[in-house]
Amino acid sequence: MIDALTIAVAVTALALAAWCGFATYRDEPTKDWHFIGMAVVSLLGVVQLIVAVVQLARGRSPDQGTAIFVAYLIGAAACIPATGFMSLSERTRWGSATVTAGAVVLAVLEVRLFDIWGGGSA
């Protein structure tokens, strides 16, 4: 996998979490600008998914197993779209809180993906 892409997904997810967390603090639901931010983070997640599939197709394999890696990869790609849809059904501050939690989860998933691929080994 590409370390810079993993870092970019994690950093943008944390930025989205901070932004939606601030909206939660201000008692605001998710707005159009939040959904644009979610789209950017989701796009990066899909790019990461494509890059990882290409890496797997070329014969590279993660250190801790392909099945667990693919499961985390699919979860990471689906995390923000799922919480975005959930926030549409909850048009209060809790919709923003849902996206905040999902973005933090995505950042943690990125750390775990990095570890599973073998980026943390010396």
C-alpha positions in Angstrom: 0.0 0.0 0.0 1.0 3.6 -0.3 1.8 5.1 3.1 1.1 8.6 2.0 -2.4 7.7 0.9 -3.1 6.0 4.2 -1.9 9.1 6.1 -4.0 11.3 3.8 -7.1 9.3 4.5 -6.4 9.3 8.3 -5.7 13.1 8.4 -8.7 14.1 6.3 -10.9 11.8 8.5 -9.6 13.5 11.6 -10.2 16.9 10.0 -13.8 15.8 9.2 -14.2 14.6 12.7 -13.1 17.9 14.1 -15.4 19.8 11.7 -18.4 17.8 12.5 -17.5 17.7 16.2 -17.6 21.5 16.1 -21.0 21.3 14.5 -22.2 19.0 17.2 -20.9 21.4 19.8 -22.8 24.2 18.1 -26.0 22.1 18.1 -26.1 21.9 14.3 -27.0 19.1 12.0 -24.8 18.1 9.1 -25.1 20.6 6.2 -24.2 20.5 2.6 -20.6 21.5 3.3 -20.2 18.6 5.6 -21.4 16.3 2.9 -18.8 17.7 0.5 -16.1 17.0 3.1 -17.6 13.4 3.5 -17.4 13.0 -0.3 -13.7 14.0 -0.3 -12.8 11.6 2.5 -14.9 8.8 0.9 -13.2 9.4 -2.5 -9.8 9.0 -0.8 -11.1 5.8 0.8 -12.2 4.4 -2.6 -8.9 5.4 -4.1 -7.2 3.5 -1.3 -9.4 0.5 -2.0 -8.5 0.5 -5.7 -4.8 0.8 -5.0 -4.9 -2.0 -2.5 -6.8 -4.3 -4.8 -4.2 -3.6 -7.6 -1.4 -4.3 -5.1 -3.1 -7.6 -4.2 -3.6 -8.5 -7.8 0.1 -7.9 -8.5 1.0 -10.6 -5.9 1.8 -8.4 -2.9 0.3 -9.6 0.3 -0.2 -8.1 3.8 1.9 -9.4 6.6 -1.1 -10.4 8.8 -3.3 -12.1 6.2 -5.3 -11.1 3.1 -8.8 -11.9 4.5 -8.4 -9.6 7.5 -6.8 -6.9 5.4 -9.7 -7.0 2.8 -12.3 -6.9 5.6 -10.7 -3.8 7.2 -10.3 -2.2 3.7 -14.0 -2.6 2.9 -15.0 -1.4 6.3 -12.8 1.7 5.9 -14.2 2.5 2.4 -17.8 2.1 3.7 -17.4 3.9 7.1 -18.0 7.5 6.0 -20.8 6.8 3.5 -22.6 4.8 6.1 -22.4 7.5 8.7 -23.3 10.1 6.2 -26.5 8.3 5.3 -27.3 7.8 9.0 -26.8 11.6 9.6 -29.5 12.2 6.9 -32.0 10.4 9.0 -31.1 12.3 12.2 -31.3 16.0 11.3 -30.2 17.2 14.7 -26.8 17.6 16.4 -26.7 13.8 16.7 -26.4 13.5 13.0 -23.2 15.5 13.2 -22.1 13.4 16.2 -22.6 10.3 14.1 -20.3 11.5 11.4 -17.8 12.6 14.0 -17.7 9.1 15.5 -17.5 7.5 12.0 -14.6 9.7 11.0 -12.7 8.8 14.2 -13.4 5.2 13.5 -12.0 5.6 10.0 -8.8 7.1 11.3 -8.4 4.2 13.7 -9.1 1.7 10.8 -6.4 3.4 8.8 -3.8 2.8 11.6 -4.9 -0.8 11.7 -4.7 -1.2 7.9 -1.2 0.2 8.0 -0.3 -2.3 10.7 -1.9 -5.3 8.9 -0.1 -4.5 5.7 3.2 -4.5 7.5 4.0 -0.8 7.6 4.7 -0.9 11.3 7.4 -3.5 11.1 11.0 -2.5 11.3 
